[in-house]
Structures are given as C-alpha cells and as structure tokens.
Amino acid sequence: MKEDDFEKLVRRLEVDATISPRAFRTKVALISVAAYLVLFGLMAALATYLYLCWTFFQGHAWALVKLGAIGLAVAIPLYIVVLRVLFMRFKPPTGRAITRAEAPRLFETLDKLRAKLKGPKIDHVLIDRDFNAAIVQHPRFGLAGGHTNYLILGLPFLLGMAPNEMLAVIAHEYGHLCGNHSKFSAFIYRQRHTLGALHAQVTETSEPEWSDRILARLLGWYAPIHNAYTFVLSRQNEYEADRAAIEVAGPAAHAGGLVRSQLLGRWVGERYWSRIYEEAERAMRPAFMPYASMRTAFKACHDEWCTSERLAEEWERKAGLVDTHPSLRERVDAADIAPQLPSVPSVTGADAFLGANATAALIAEFDQDWWKEERPSWEERCKYVTRSKARLMELNAVPLTSVPLMDLQEFAYLTWEFDGAKAAKPILEHLMRQPGGPFPRASYAYGRILLDEGARRGLDYLEEAARKDRTLAEACVRSGCEYLMEKEGQDAAQEWFERFAATATA
C-alpha cells in the first residue's frame, strides 16, 4: 500500500472511530481475527480434503494414492507456512536486566501499580541506553499465544526525569497491559506489534526461503490494512494509558513528564551526543564519559533545552503517521492542564527508583560498555582529524592557483569538512574551471552547497554529477528530493525525480 493511500485510509478511519467508536472497535476486532480465521480455515480445509479422499476412495487404491499424493503435495507446504506464522520466534528486547534486590523501590512501585490498576505481572525489567520508556509484550509462540511482559526504562530517561514524572511514565506504560485498556485493547496492542515484528523479520531475511516469500506476499497485503485500523485504535489507547498515569501520579506530574521528555529528549538526540562525539576531534579519549556526565549536563544546559521557544515549537508539532502517540498538545490538553516549563529536579527518577548504589553501578557499566564499543572508531576519528588538519594546513600554505589539480578536490573536501561550505565554495569553483574534467564529485559537492544556500540551480550540478558518475546517483537524488520536498512540496520533488531518472542516468 502506497503512503498516500495509507494516509487516506487512516484519516477516514479516524472519522469512523470518532462518529461510532463501538462500530469501529468491532471492525478492528474482525480485521484482527481474520488472520486467525484464514490460517485455521486453511488448515481445516486441507484436513477435510484429505479426509474426504480417504472416505470416498477407499475402494479405489490407485485413485486414493493419486489424490492423496496431490493433497499431501499441497498440504505439507501450506501447513509449514501456517505453522511458521503461528509459531515464529522473535528476539526478545535487549537491555540490562535489573532485579528486585538491586532496585527494591522500583519493584515495590510496580507491586503497588499492579494492585491499584489490576494488571498482569511484569516479568522482566530492563534498563537500556535510550531516552525513552516502553512496555513490550514479547510473543513466546508468535500468533499462537503466550507472551512475556517487559518494562524497559532508559538510563538517560531515568537520569533526566523528576520522580513524580517518572512514576507517571511507568504508570502509563503499565496502563497498556491492565484493565484500563481492557483485554480487547491489550490483545490488539500485542497483535499489532507481533504482526509488525513478523512482517519485518520475513521481509528482512537476506536469503529468504520459499515459505518466507509466501509469508512476505501475504503479509504485504494484510499488514498495511491491519496496521491502519490498529493505528487509529492505538492512538485512542494512548489516551487510556494516559488516564492510568493521571490516576496514579496526578495530572500535573503527567503533563510535566510529557513536556520534559519532549524537550529534553529532543536536545539529547540533537545536541548531547553530538557534543560527546565532537571530542573525538580533539582527544584520543573523552574527558568525561557520557552516562556519568548526563545528570550534570542536563542541569547545566537546562536554559538551553528548556525554553519557551522550544516549548512553542513542540506545542505546534503535529503527530505523523509513523507515531502512534498523539501530539504533545493533544495529550496535555486531554489532561486538562496548562503546559509549564519544567524546573531542574533536585532528585532524579534514577535516584528515587533505582537508588544511589544501583544508579552508580549502572552508569559505570554502561560507560564501560559504550567505550568498549566506541573506542576503535573514536581513536580512528581522532587520528583522521589530526592527519586531515595537518594536510589542510599544508594546502592552505600554497596559493590556490599553485595547488596541483590532483590535490584540488581533496583540498575542497577537507575545507568543507573543517572550515565549512562557504570556505570550500571558491575552491570547487576553481577546480571545475580547470581542464582535464569532468569532476563529478566536485559537481555534487558544489550542487549540495548551492542547495544549502537556497539556490535551485544546485539541482543542475547534481544532475551533471550523476550523468558523469553513476555511483553518485543515489546521493544526488536524495539531496535533490530533500531540497524540493522542503522548498516546493512533494509534487515538485516527484516531477524532478522522474526527469532525473530519465535523463541524469541515461
């Protein structure tokens, strides 16, 4: 299903869900049960066929053998497909498991939530590296049933949130499993994620078996329809989970947590990690490890990420079709409370729910694992930057007109990387005037710079680069379409792409 068709279907279903919620939920139930009916109906039909062959042709051995062989030739492969759908195994969520002995306060809180909200047991609590929190019902036997409940809490999230906000978040996630959602909604919530994981696992197989190809085709038709119906219901379920958070922690803590997680989470993704990795350009080892630095950085940079301007931006941001969560504005408005900028918490969620000892141990463990993974690329980056800057100094010491032709492109790219596009632009212009071309990579870089400056003629240079070097085609079309999508809209991007595909790579 194309993206436009999916969006139109979702918009229509949102209207249906608003006008007649009960009828819509009935449709979702029918769509969800349809997969089971088809699977079990197929198995029953094949079994019936084999039984009828046996019953009506017992006295005709040759006919029985012939029809039975045909039946088995069809039945066995199809039974394999059905069983793979029903019992396909999935990888469990990853993270560092934490026990009741390590974090008794967290598990006491989960016990109280279970008693208050009448929900199921949380089987495992995992701490991971993300600025997020989630509940996962991991299917043990695919669509056949059985699941394990995981609560996943990101260590950065715990280090950034206030205790009452963290309680609201945990209650929200737990609310996806309990009575506030109803057993029907919990089933849909679980099936949506199971089918999504099943579809991803089958389509991402590098060398698919024949059964995977059959599954991929079937799921390619069914999954988008199921996804559209359950997408709308999932957004409604987020409001139900929000009500669980309000019931447990109160509207102020819930709204405050939503605002803080949106503002701080965006800053962590955009600025915190990039600043950590920028240190690789100056030293062979970071001065401060990332997880050990988080608590201090979140406080020290509070005035950077927690501003009225950023809140206004997030307040106007609309939820897209890749996010089952409603927008910040919709969720805070539903809590019937005015949004406020969060203050610096004196105690964090990590302090309150994990305790000082467990928090310190996790920080040390996460930093150690992070450095073990990042050290090779970090050190390589540091060496590369040192060499490149030394080389750039050599090239800058020579007049541009005296730089050898074979070094000009290297000069332009190093200047672009370390001194910016404005400094690299005249070097590229000088290079493209030289005899001995074409210089497709220079054309690509120059086109990128022009587009970044808002000059549409940069598209001409991208087309030229792709014509001269087809290995650049993918990068050229991506840059051109991104520019046109932002400046002129999807129709203009599509029109240019079609012309590009017809001429630039001809």
N, C-alpha and C positions, 0 to 999 in steps of 0.2 A: 504494500500500500504506500503510495506517494505521501510525502509530508503534507502537502496541501489537502489531500483527501482525508488524511488522518485528523488534521486540524478542523476541517469542516465537520467531520463526524463527531469529534469531541464537543465542538460548540453546540451542535444540535442536541447531543445527549445531555449537556449541561442544562439546556432549556427544558428537556423532558424531565430531568431529575428535579428541577425547581417546580414545575407545574404539577407533577404527580410523582412524589417520592416513592410511594408504595409500589406503583406500577413499574417504576424504573428499577427498583430493587428486585422485583420479580423477573424482569428481563435479564438483569445481571446474573441471577440465580440460574436461569435457563441456559444462558450462554456458558456459564461455568460448568454446569452439569453436563452440557452437550459433549464435552471431551470424554467424559467417563462413559456416557451412553454409546458413543461411537466405538470406543475401544472395546467395551464389554459386548456390545451388539455384534461387532465384527467377530469376536471370539465365539460367541454363541452361534452365529450364522455358520461359521466354519465347522463347529462341532455338530450342528444339526445336519449339515450336508454329509459329513462322514457317517453319521448315524443312519441317515436315510439310505445312503449307499449300501450299508451293511444290511439294513432291514429288507430292502426291495430286491436285492440282487444276490441273496444268499445261495440261491439255487443256480446261479449263473456265475460260475467261478471266474471265467475269463472277463466278463463284464465287471464283476466286483473288483478284480485286480486292476483292471484298466481305469475305472472311475476312482478307485481308491488311490491309485498312484497319482492321478491328476489332482485329486483332493489334497493329498499329502504334499505334493509339489507346490501347491498354492498355500496350504495351511501353515506348513512349517515356517516359511519365511515371514508370513504375516504374523504368526504367533511370536516370532522373535522380535519383530518390530514393536508389537504391543507390549511385550514384556520389558523391552528396553525403555519404553516410555514410562511404564508403571514403576519400574524398579531402578531407574538410572540413579547412580550415586553422584553426589556433589561434594566438592571440597568444603569442609567446614570453615567458618570465618576464622581469620587469623588474629592473633594478639597474644599478649602475655596474660595467662590465667592468673587470677588473684583469688586467694582463699579467705575463708571466714577468719582464720587465725591471723592473717595479715591485716585485714581491714574489718574488724568486728562491727564498727559503727555503720559501715555501708551495708553489711548483711542484716544488721538489726533494722535498718531503714527498709530494706526490701521485705523483711518479715512483716513489718507494720503495714507496708503498702499492700501486701497480699491479703492481710486480714481486713483492711479497710475497703479495698476495691474488689475483693472476692475473685482474684485472678489465679492463674496457674503458677507453678513453681518456676523460678529462674534456675536453670540447670547449671549454667556457667556464666561467670563474669570475666570479661576480657578487657584489658587496658591496651589501647593501641596508640599510634602516633598522630592520629588525625585530630583536627579541631572540630569534633563532632561527637554525637552520641546516637546510638541506634539500638533497636531491638531486632534480632534475627531469629526466625523460626526455621532452623535448618532441617530440611526433609531427610529423614533417615532412609526412606524407601521410595524416593521420587513421588509420583502421584498416588502410589498405593497407600500412603498414610504413614503416620508416625513422624514425630518431629522433636527436636531438642531446642530449648529456648536459651538464647544467648543475649546477655546485655553487654553492649560494647560501649566503653567510655574512653574518649581520647584523653591522654595525659595533658596535652596543651589545653584542652577544654576545661579539664578539672582545675588547672593552674590559673585559668582566666576568669572563671565564674565565681560569683558570690554563693555562699552556702544555700540560702533560700532559693536562689535561681537554679542551682544545681538540683535541688530537691524537686522543683517544678519540672525540670527537664527529665529527670528519672521517672517521675510520675507520668509524664506524657508518654514516654516510651513504653512504660509498663501498661499504660492505658490501651495500647494497641492489642494487648492479649486478654484483657479482662472483660467483665460484664458490661462496662460502659460501651464496649464495641459490639456486644452481642456475639454469640457463637457464629452466626452467619457472617458478620463482617470480619471476624478473625479468620474464618475459613477463606474468604475472598482475599484478604490481606496475604495469607500464606500461599494460596494458589497462584496469585499474581507473581510473587517473587519466585516460586518454584518453576512456573512456566517460562518466566524470563530467563532464569538460570539454565533451564533445559534447552531453550532456543539458542542461547549464547554458546553453550557447550557443544551443541551439534554443529552450528554454523562455523565455529572457530576451529574445528578439527582440521589439522593441516593436511592429512591424507584420509578423507572420510571413507568409511566402508559403505557398501550399498545400502545398508539399513540406515546409516546416518543421512544419506542423501534422500531417502524416502521421508525420514523424520523431518529433515530440513524443509522439504517441499510442503509437507502437511502443516508444520508449524509456521512456515512463512505465510500461509493463507490464514490460519486460525489465530495465531498470536496477535497480530495487529488489531483484529476485531475485539478479541478478549481484552487486550490492553486498553483500547479506547473506552470500553464500558467500565472496566475496573478502575481506570484512571480517574474518571469522574467520581466514582464511589470512594476512591482513596482520598481525594481531597475532602469529601464530606467527613470521612473517618478521622482526618487530621483535626477537625474541629471537635469531634468527640473525644479524642485523646487530649486536646487542649482543655476540655472541661474536666477531665481527670486531674490535670495539673492544677487547675484553679481550685478544685475541691480539696486537694491535698495541701497546696502551698499558698493559695490565695491569688487574686488577680494581679496584684502589684508585682509579686515575685515572678509570676508567669510572664507578664508583659516586659518586665525588666530583663529577664533572661533572654527573651526574644530579641530585644533591642541590642543588648550587649553581645550576644552570639553573632548577630548580623554584622555589627560594626567591627568588633574585634576579629571575627573570623575573616572578614574581607581584608583587613590590614595584615593579618598573619600570612594570608595567601599572597598578597601583593607586595608587601614590604619586608616582613620579618625574615623570611627565609632568603630572599634575595640579598639582604644585607649580610646575612651569615656567609653566604657563598661568595660575596664580594671580597671577603677577607682572603680568599684563596689567591687573589691577585697580589697580595702583599706579604703573605707569610706562609710557611710550609705547614703550619698548624694553627687552628683558630685560637684566638686569645681566650675566648670563653666558649664552652660547649653549649649547644643550642637549648637543650632542655633545662640545664642548670641556669641558663640566662633568662628563661621565659618570664618567670614571676617578676623579676626586676625590670625587664624590658616592657612588659605590659603596663607596669605602673609609671615608669619613666616616660613612656610615649603616650600616656593617657590623653594628653592635649592634642596629639597628632591624629589618633584614630577616633576619639570621642568628641566630635564637633557637631554643631547644629547643621552645618552644610552637608556633612556626610549622612546625618540622620534624614535630612530632607531628600537627599538622593535616594536612599533606601526606601523612604516612605513612598516615593513616586514609582519605584521599580515594580513592574508587573510580573507575575509568575508566568513562566513559559511552559511549553508542553513537555519539557523534559523534567519538570519538577512537580511531584505530586503534592508538595506543600503549597498552600495558599501564600499570597504575598505577606510581607510583614504588616502592611497596613490592614489587610483583611483580618489577620489573626489578632492584632491588637485591638482593632475596632470591635471584634467579636467578644473580646474580654471586657468591653465597655469601660475602658480606662485610657486616659491620655498618655501618649508616649513621653518618656523623660530620658534625658541623657544619664547613663549610669555613672555612679561615683566609683572611686578606687576602693575595692573591698579590703578591709583590714585583715580578714580571714578568707582564704580561698576555698573552693569546693574540695580541692585536694586535701587541705588541712582538716576540713570538717569531716569528710567521709573516709579518707584513707589514713589520716593521722600522719604525724611528722616522720615517724620511722619508715613507714611503707612508702611515703612520698619520696623521701630521700633515697631509698633503695631503688625505686623505680626510675628516678631521674638518673642516677649513676648507671643503672643497667641500660637504659635507653641511649644515653650518651655514648656509652662504650660500644653498643651495637651499631649506632649511627656512624661513629668514627671508623669502626672496622670496615663498614661498607663503603664509606666515602673517601677514606684515606688515599687509595690509589689514584682516583680521579682528581682529588684535591691537589695532591702533590704534582700530578702531571699538569694540571692547570697552572699551578704556581710556576713550574719550570717553563711552560709555554709562554706565559706572560712575561717572565724575565727575559727569555730569548727574544720575544717579539718586540719588546720595548727597546732592547739594545739594538736590534735591527732597524727599528724605526728611527732611532737617533742617528744611525749611520746614513740612512736615506735622506733624512731631513738636513743633514750637513752638506748635501750636494745640491746645487741649483737644479730645479725641476727639469730644465732643458738638457741637463747633462746626465740625468738618470737613464741608464740603459733601458731599451724597450722591454727586454725580458724581465726587468725589475719593476716596471711601472704598475702593473696590475697588483703585484704584492704590496707595493707602496700604497696604492689606493685602498686596498682591503684593510691593511694594518691601520691606516689613518682613520678609516671609517670605524673600525672596531674600538680604537682607543681615544681618538680625538673627535669623533662624531661625523655625521654626514656632511655638514657644512664644510668642514676642512677637506673631506675626500672629494667633494664635487669637482673642484678645478683640476685635480689630478686625473680623474676619469675623463673629463672633457679633453684634456691634453692628450691622454692615451688614445682616445677614439679619433683624434685628428691625425695620428701617425700612420704612415704607410706600413703595409705588412699585415693589415687586418684580414678578416673581421675579428673583433674582440667581443664575442658573445657574452662572456661573463661580466665584462665591463658594461655592456649594454644593459644587462639585467640589473646590475647594481645601480647604474645611473637611472634606469626606469623606476626602481624602488625609491630612490631619493626624491625624484620628481613627484611621485605619488604621495609620499610623506609630506611634501610641501603643498600638496593640493593641486598639482598641475596634471591635468588629464592626459597631456601628451606623453606622460611616462608610459602609458599603455603601448604606444608605438615602439618604444625601446624594448618592452617585454616581448612583443610580437617578433621583433627583429632577432632578439636573443634566442627565442625558441626555434626560429627558422634556421639559424646558424648552428645551433647545438640542441638537439632534441632531448638530451638529458636534462635540460633546463626547463622543459615544457611544463612539468608538474608544478615547479616552484613559480613559474611565470603566471600560470593560470590561477593559482591560489592567490598570489599577490593582487592580480588584476581584479578578480572577483570580490575579494575582501574590500578593495577600494570602492568598487562600483556599488556593492551592497550598502556600504555606509553612506556614500555620497548621492547615489541616484536610484537605489532600490533594486529589488530582485529582478524585475523585467529587464532593466538595462544590463545587469550582470549576466543574465541568461542570453540576451542578444549578443553581447560581446563574446561570451564563451563559445557560442555556436560559430561565430565568424572566426574566432581564434582557432577552433578545432578544424575548420575548413581550410584556412589559409596559413596559419603560423607553422603548422607541422606538415604542410603539403610537400 
